[in-house]
Amino acid sequence: MSTRRPPYTGKERKLVLAFDVGTTYSGISYTVLDPGTEPKIYPVTRFPGRAGAGGDAKVPTVIYYAEDGTICAIGAQTEREGLDALAQESSWIKAEWFKLHLRPKTCSSSSVSDDIPPLPLSKTPVDVFADFLRYMKQCAKAYIEETHLVDGSDFWKSEKEEYIISHPNAWEGAQQTLMRNAAIQAGLVSDTASDRRRIQFVTEGEASLNFCLDRGLTNDSIRRGEGVTIVDAGGGTIDISTYARNPSNENEYKEIAAAQSYFKGSVFVTRAAAKFLDSSQFYDDVAFMTEKFDKSTKLLFRDPKDPQYIKFGNVRDKDLSRGIKWGQLKLEGFAYSFHVVAQFFEPSIQCIVDGVVEQDRLSTQPVKTVFVVGGFAASDYLFSQLEKILRLLGFNVYRPDPHLNKAVPDGSIAGYLRPSVRTRVSRFTYGVRCSRALDFSDEEHARRVSSANLSLRGRLVIPGIFSNILDKHTQVSESQEFRETYCEVAAGKEDLNGHKLTPILCYRGSLSSPRFLDEDSENFHKMFTIHADTSDLIKQAQECQGPFGSYYMLTFDFVILFGLTELKVQLAWTEDGVEKRTPAEVMFDTEIEYKD
């Protein structure tokens, strides 16, 4: 794949920004699109409130609030010396890891609920996310105006800049809706239909792939069309996705296994350390010691054979009975060569290894190459263990860039400039609830005969049927339409609703072809609701005769495009031999379960 980017073909200058709001650290990248010019990707490396000349492209994803909800310190401002003491004296409330409060309501996400710090009582997850997005825009605006001396301030006058917001692989339409609402609340865009489209989304896995491709990182295996697995090891989540090059177009890639996301990022290493310290005799110092572990011990840990320390006092602090000497706590190993700190890393390492192996198993093509990116990938211990284990399993493992925290925001821009992924894999099975005519030759129908009822058409029908629209693990191109035909009947034409609300269900279980909603019922969930104005469709309702008199029947198709980053839905019907369509609004259940 050529690493040169094609010149921008638009007629007007445009500013595009990528916001990567991470669990622990966040970054911003942007590009200025000038007609006829090859675009460049720039990181924001100066942030108001940061001591020093800058150069670091990430800031802590942390906000301190006063009791009345006003912001006291945010982002780079939270790094200043002595802030923790000031926060404690002033009764400020710390909001961190707040991104994880937006997570999908699934079994895997509920298991981490107790590990996620609560939010300030007056704030919702969208409120806090909006506050941080507002801060990121302010930082980007100040940096661009200072850096592009000639025309930096002109970029913002049209108020037409576009934003790309990245998110974990497992996040769905509900999370995208919440983030778009936060962006509107933050003032990035207004709440008009055209402005809402100025917010785009990309998964962290796909952004990381685009980062690697933009850097020209390929090998013979990838060029042959074999799979490449991207492990984006971040603060909160481990995102694992697998792609292969299109043999007929070296600039296009297809997803070859359903992307996965796991709550095993670096914050859970710190959480394990906190639980270890909390179970010891250091009750009063746990918070301070955990912070020291997170900012120093965890990052420097390389060899389990070496002694590890948490420095939390001064050289005069000494308590040999508790393992404290010269203001440092010595962490002893559990075995001759297995250190206690290695135990903290073990769940994350095992999760990544299992995830890579599972991606290889599910992939439609063999996988030989693994790229490890993200802030957690900067851990030498994590990478050395992954390299050692995965090489034994037949994978070649690489860390592509020293500035690993830039992978997602830079990759978000790279993918905008030259989209590479044109085919994605469905993670679940999608369909709708419907009824079907009773078929006594079908054993499963016969078992449910007691639930049958008589329809207006004079047929015995079985309710609770799951009508499949898209199967799990299906490769879906961006332009590929999935459609199914359905009928709606009513006694009178006036009983046909002009504003159709139809739930689309998602099956997350292990059955290969679920047919009935009472099979594995706990794994059926409402994914979203289709809202469409069907007043034109109702005009085409057909009057029919049944055993109980006349009735009206509508025949229509649901047309769904699953291959885009965001779902698109239409209703289609035939009118005088010509297909007609109407766009449908996709409404997600955005209720959030979070700790008070």
LINQUI-V146013 format. One record per residue. N is the residue number from 1. RES is the residue in one small letter. PHI is phi in whole degrees, 0 to 359 (999 if undefined). OMEGA is omega in whole degrees, -180 to 180 (* if undefined). BURIAL is b if it has 9 or more other C-alpha atoms within 8 Angstrom, else e. Layout:
n: {N;N}
res: {RES;RES}
phi: {PHI;PHI}
omega: {OMEGA;OMEGA}
burial: {BURIAL;BURIAL}
This chain:
n: {1;2;3;4;5;6;7;8;9;10;11;12;13;14;15;16;17;18;19;20;21;22;23;24;25;26;27;28;29;30;31;32;33;34;35;36;37;38;39;40;41;42;43;44;45;46;47;48;49;50;51;52;53;54;55;56;57;58;59;60;61;62;63;64;65;66;67;68;69;70;71;72;73;74;75;76;77;78;79;80;81;82;83;84;85;86;87;88;89;90;91;92;93;94;95;96;97;98;99;100;101;102;103;104;105;106;107;108;109;110;111;112;113;114;115;116;117;118;119;120;121;122;123;124;125;126;127;128;129;130;131;132;133;134;135;136;137;138;139;140;141;142;143;144;145;146;147;148;149;150;151;152;153;154;155;156;157;158;159;160;161;162;163;164;165;166;167;168;169;170;171;172;173;174;175;176;177;178;179;180;181;182;183;184;185;186;187;188;189;190;191;192;193;194;195;196;197;198;199;200;201;202;203;204;205;206;207;208;209;210;211;212;213;214;215;216;217;218;219;220;221;222;223;224;225;226;227;228;229;230;231;232;233;234;235;236;237;238;239;240;241;242;243;244;245;246;247;248;249;250;251;252;253;254;255;256;257;258;259;260;261;262;263;264;265;266;267;268;269;270;271;272;273;274;275;276;277;278;279;280;281;282;283;284;285;286;287;288;289;290;291;292;293;294;295;296;297;298;299;300;301;302;303;304;305;306;307;308;309;310;311;312;313;314;315;316;317;318;319;320;321;322;323;324;325;326;327;328;329;330;331;332;333;334;335;336;337;338;339;340;341;342;343;344;345;346;347;348;349;350;351;352;353;354;355;356;357;358;359;360;361;362;363;364;365;366;367;368;369;370;371;372;373;374;375;376;377;378;379;380;381;382;383;384;385;386;387;388;389;390;391;392;393;394;395;396;397;398;399;400;401;402;403;404;405;406;407;408;409;410;411;412;413;414;415;416;417;418;419;420;421;422;423;424;425;426;427;428;429;430;431;432;433;434;435;436;437;438;439;440;441;442;443;444;445;446;447;448;449;450;451;452;453;454;455;456;457;458;459;460;461;462;463;464;465;466;467;468;469;470;471;472;473;474;475;476;477;478;479;480;481;482;483;484;485;486;487;488;489;490;491;492;493;494;495;496;497;498;499;500;501;502;503;504;505;506;507;508;509;510;511;512;513;514;515;516;517;518;519;520;521;522;523;524;525;526;527;528;529;530;531;532;533;534;535;536;537;538;539;540;541;542;543;544;545;546;547;548;549;550;551;552;553;554;555;556;557;558;559;560;561;562;563;564;565;566;567;568;569;570;571;572;573;574;575;576;577;578;579;580;581;582;583;584;585;586;587;588;589;590;591;592;593;594;595;596}
res: {m;s;t;r;r;p;p;y;t;g;k;e;r;k;l;v;l;a;f;d;v;g;t;t;y;s;g;i;s;y;t;v;l;d;p;g;t;e;p;k;i;y;p;v;t;r;f;p;g;r;a;g;a;g;g;d;a;k;v;p;t;v;i;y;y;a;e;d;g;t;i;c;a;i;g;a;q;t;e;r;e;g;l;d;a;l;a;q;e;s;s;w;i;k;a;e;w;f;k;l;h;l;r;p;k;t;c;s;s;s;s;v;s;d;d;i;p;p;l;p;l;s;k;t;p;v;d;v;f;a;d;f;l;r;y;m;k;q;c;a;k;a;y;i;e;e;t;h;l;v;d;g;s;d;f;w;k;s;e;k;e;e;y;i;i;s;h;p;n;a;w;e;g;a;q;q;t;l;m;r;n;a;a;i;q;a;g;l;v;s;d;t;a;s;d;r;r;r;i;q;f;v;t;e;g;e;a;s;l;n;f;c;l;d;r;g;l;t;n;d;s;i;r;r;g;e;g;v;t;i;v;d;a;g;g;g;t;i;d;i;s;t;y;a;r;n;p;s;n;e;n;e;y;k;e;i;a;a;a;q;s;y;f;k;g;s;v;f;v;t;r;a;a;a;k;f;l;d;s;s;q;f;y;d;d;v;a;f;m;t;e;k;f;d;k;s;t;k;l;l;f;r;d;p;k;d;p;q;y;i;k;f;g;n;v;r;d;k;d;l;s;r;g;i;k;w;g;q;l;k;l;e;g;f;a;y;s;f;h;v;v;a;q;f;f;e;p;s;i;q;c;i;v;d;g;v;v;e;q;d;r;l;s;t;q;p;v;k;t;v;f;v;v;g;g;f;a;a;s;d;y;l;f;s;q;l;e;k;i;l;r;l;l;g;f;n;v;y;r;p;d;p;h;l;n;k;a;v;p;d;g;s;i;a;g;y;l;r;p;s;v;r;t;r;v;s;r;f;t;y;g;v;r;c;s;r;a;l;d;f;s;d;e;e;h;a;r;r;v;s;s;a;n;l;s;l;r;g;r;l;v;i;p;g;i;f;s;n;i;l;d;k;h;t;q;v;s;e;s;q;e;f;r;e;t;y;c;e;v;a;a;g;k;e;d;l;n;g;h;k;l;t;p;i;l;c;y;r;g;s;l;s;s;p;r;f;l;d;e;d;s;e;n;f;h;k;m;f;t;i;h;a;d;t;s;d;l;i;k;q;a;q;e;c;q;g;p;f;g;s;y;y;m;l;t;f;d;f;v;i;l;f;g;l;t;e;l;k;v;q;l;a;w;t;e;d;g;v;e;k;r;t;p;a;e;v;m;f;d;t;e;i;e;y;k;d}
phi: {999;292;271;285;266;294;300;289;262;292;264;237;295;217;247;236;240;245;252;251;272;272;296;246;225;230;216;227;232;206;220;252;264;251;307;80;246;290;291;240;253;241;266;277;238;235;228;305;97;271;287;95;275;94;110;271;267;222;228;298;272;221;227;255;248;283;297;272;93;283;278;258;203;210;58;298;295;280;272;292;299;81;293;299;294;297;297;292;296;266;60;287;248;268;250;221;57;295;304;291;290;273;301;298;273;236;300;294;280;293;292;256;305;289;272;269;300;290;272;303;301;273;241;267;303;294;302;292;299;295;301;285;297;299;297;296;295;300;295;297;299;297;295;293;295;281;276;267;298;286;224;302;284;288;301;263;290;284;53;236;298;251;233;243;245;269;206;302;303;280;285;237;301;297;290;296;297;297;292;294;299;295;296;292;298;281;87;293;218;269;267;251;300;291;288;299;286;283;258;241;233;213;286;295;296;291;298;293;299;298;299;296;293;295;272;71;271;225;223;301;299;293;294;284;97;284;286;233;262;257;253;264;267;251;287;257;238;253;254;235;216;226;224;217;286;288;299;266;207;293;266;244;233;235;286;242;205;297;294;232;219;230;273;222;289;296;295;279;292;297;296;296;296;298;294;297;292;291;275;265;262;257;304;286;250;302;298;292;293;297;296;295;298;296;270;225;304;298;287;271;295;228;240;299;282;275;294;240;227;245;275;223;228;255;297;277;286;210;206;297;294;250;77;254;212;56;73;232;265;271;266;275;276;275;220;302;231;240;276;301;294;299;299;295;280;304;300;291;297;296;299;294;300;298;294;296;297;294;299;296;294;276;292;280;224;296;243;238;244;232;256;249;232;97;300;292;294;291;290;296;293;303;293;296;291;296;298;296;287;289;295;295;267;97;256;263;244;225;249;282;204;293;266;292;289;272;302;288;294;295;293;297;291;301;291;293;290;214;302;249;268;248;226;235;249;292;272;222;261;242;186;229;279;206;242;224;301;296;239;293;283;267;301;290;295;300;293;253;299;293;268;293;222;267;271;298;278;85;251;281;236;262;279;71;277;262;266;286;254;217;277;300;68;271;282;233;277;298;263;284;260;246;219;223;264;226;239;233;237;209;295;231;298;292;277;279;285;283;232;283;241;236;287;260;264;234;253;252;271;259;294;285;218;295;245;230;288;271;271;49;301;291;261;264;223;285;277;197;241;270;244;224;280;252;298;291;294;298;300;266;300;264;277;233;250;234;295;252;115;281;210;243;230;251;239;207;245;273;243;236;257;268;278;270;299;242;294;229;227;223;255;232;207;257;228;54;80;243;286;246;223;225;292;238;277;260;249;260;283;257;297;245;259;215;282;278}
omega: {178;-179;175;179;179;178;180;-175;179;-178;-178;178;-176;176;179;-179;176;179;175;178;-179;178;-177;179;-178;-180;-179;170;-180;174;175;-177;176;-179;177;-176;176;-177;174;178;-179;171;169;-175;174;-178;179;179;-180;177;178;-173;-179;-179;178;-175;179;177;177;175;-174;174;171;179;167;-177;179;176;178;-178;179;178;-177;175;-178;180;-178;-178;-172;-177;175;-177;-179;179;178;180;-180;-180;-174;-179;174;-180;-176;174;179;-178;-172;177;-176;176;179;-171;176;179;179;-180;-178;-179;-179;-178;-178;-175;-177;-179;-175;-179;180;177;171;-173;-176;-172;170;176;179;177;-176;178;179;178;-178;176;178;178;-179;177;179;179;-179;-179;-180;-178;-177;179;179;-173;180;-167;-174;-171;-176;-178;-179;-176;-170;-173;-178;-177;179;178;-180;-177;173;179;-179;180;180;-178;-173;-179;-170;-177;179;179;176;178;179;-180;177;177;178;179;177;179;-179;180;176;177;176;-177;172;-177;-178;-180;179;178;176;174;177;-178;176;176;-180;178;-179;177;180;175;-180;175;-179;-180;180;177;180;-175;175;175;-177;-180;-179;-180;177;-180;176;-173;172;179;178;175;176;-178;-176;-178;-178;-173;168;-179;-176;-179;-173;-175;174;-179;175;-176;-179;-180;-175;-180;-180;178;177;174;-175;173;179;-178;-178;178;-176;178;-179;-179;-172;-179;-179;168;178;-180;178;177;180;179;178;-179;-179;-180;178;-175;-174;-172;-174;-173;-172;-176;-179;-180;178;179;178;177;-176;-173;-176;-174;-178;-176;-176;-176;-179;-172;-180;-179;-179;176;-180;-175;168;-180;-176;-180;177;-172;-179;-180;-176;175;-174;-180;180;177;-178;178;-179;176;-178;174;178;178;-177;178;177;-178;-175;-176;-177;-173;180;-180;177;177;-180;-179;-168;-180;179;-180;-179;178;-179;180;-180;-179;178;179;180;177;179;-180;-176;-174;179;178;-179;-179;-180;-172;177;173;178;-179;180;-176;-180;180;177;177;180;-180;179;-176;-179;179;178;-179;-178;-176;-176;176;177;180;174;180;170;-171;-177;166;-166;-173;178;180;-170;-179;179;-172;-174;-180;176;179;177;178;-180;179;176;-177;180;-179;-178;-176;-179;-179;-180;-176;180;-178;-176;173;-177;178;180;173;177;175;177;180;-179;179;-176;178;179;-176;-179;175;-178;180;-176;-175;-179;180;-177;175;-175;-178;178;-179;179;-180;168;-178;177;176;175;176;173;180;-173;174;-179;178;172;177;176;175;-173;176;-176;-176;-175;-180;173;-175;176;-179;-180;178;174;-179;179;-178;180;-179;-180;179;177;-174;179;176;-173;174;-176;177;171;-176;179;177;-175;-175;-172;179;-177;-178;-179;-177;-175;-177;177;172;178;-169;-177;-180;171;-179;173;-178;177;178;176;177;-178;173;-174;-178;177;180;-177;178;-179;-180;-176;176;-176;177;178;-179;-179;-178;-177;175;-178;-178;174;174;-176;177;162;177;-175;173;-178;-170;179;176;175;-179;172;-175;174;168;-179;176;-180;-180;-178;177;-179;179;175;178;172;178;179;176;178;-177;-178;173;-175;176;-177;172;180;-175;176;*}
burial: {e;e;e;e;b;e;b;b;e;e;e;e;b;b;b;b;b;b;b;b;b;b;b;b;b;b;b;b;b;b;b;b;b;b;b;e;e;b;b;e;b;e;b;b;b;b;b;e;e;b;e;e;e;b;e;e;b;b;b;b;b;b;b;b;b;b;e;e;b;e;b;b;b;b;b;b;b;b;b;b;e;e;b;e;e;e;b;e;e;e;e;b;b;b;b;b;b;b;b;b;b;b;b;b;e;e;e;e;b;e;e;b;b;e;e;b;b;e;b;b;e;e;b;e;b;b;b;b;b;b;b;b;b;b;b;b;b;e;b;b;b;e;b;b;b;e;e;e;e;e;e;b;e;e;b;b;e;e;e;e;b;b;b;b;b;b;b;b;b;e;b;e;b;b;b;b;b;b;b;b;b;b;b;b;b;b;e;b;b;e;e;e;e;e;b;b;e;b;b;b;b;b;b;b;b;b;b;b;b;b;b;b;b;b;e;b;e;e;e;e;b;b;b;e;b;b;b;b;b;b;b;b;b;b;b;b;b;b;b;b;b;b;b;b;b;b;e;e;e;b;b;b;b;b;b;b;b;b;b;b;b;b;b;b;b;b;b;b;b;b;b;b;b;b;e;e;b;b;e;e;e;e;b;e;e;b;e;e;b;b;e;b;b;b;e;b;b;b;e;e;b;e;e;b;e;e;e;b;b;b;b;b;b;e;e;e;b;b;e;e;e;e;b;b;b;b;b;b;b;b;b;e;b;e;e;e;e;b;b;b;b;b;b;b;b;e;b;b;b;e;b;b;b;e;b;b;e;e;b;b;e;b;b;e;b;e;b;b;b;b;b;b;b;b;b;b;b;b;b;b;b;b;b;e;b;b;b;e;b;b;b;e;e;e;b;b;b;b;b;b;e;e;e;b;b;b;b;b;b;b;b;b;b;b;b;e;e;e;b;b;b;b;b;b;b;b;e;b;b;b;b;b;b;b;b;e;e;b;e;e;e;e;e;e;b;b;e;b;b;e;e;b;e;b;e;b;b;b;b;b;b;b;b;b;b;b;b;b;b;b;b;b;b;e;b;b;b;b;e;b;e;b;b;e;e;e;e;e;b;b;b;e;b;e;e;b;e;e;b;b;e;e;b;b;b;b;b;b;e;e;e;e;e;e;b;e;b;e;e;e;e;e;e;b;b;b;b;b;b;b;b;b;b;b;e;e;b;b;e;e;b;e;e;e;b;b;e;e;e;b;b;b;b;b;b;b;b;b;b;b;b;b;b;b;e;e;b;b;b;b;b;b;b;b;e;e;e;e;e;e;e;b;e;b;e;b;e;b;e;e;e;e;e;e;e;e}
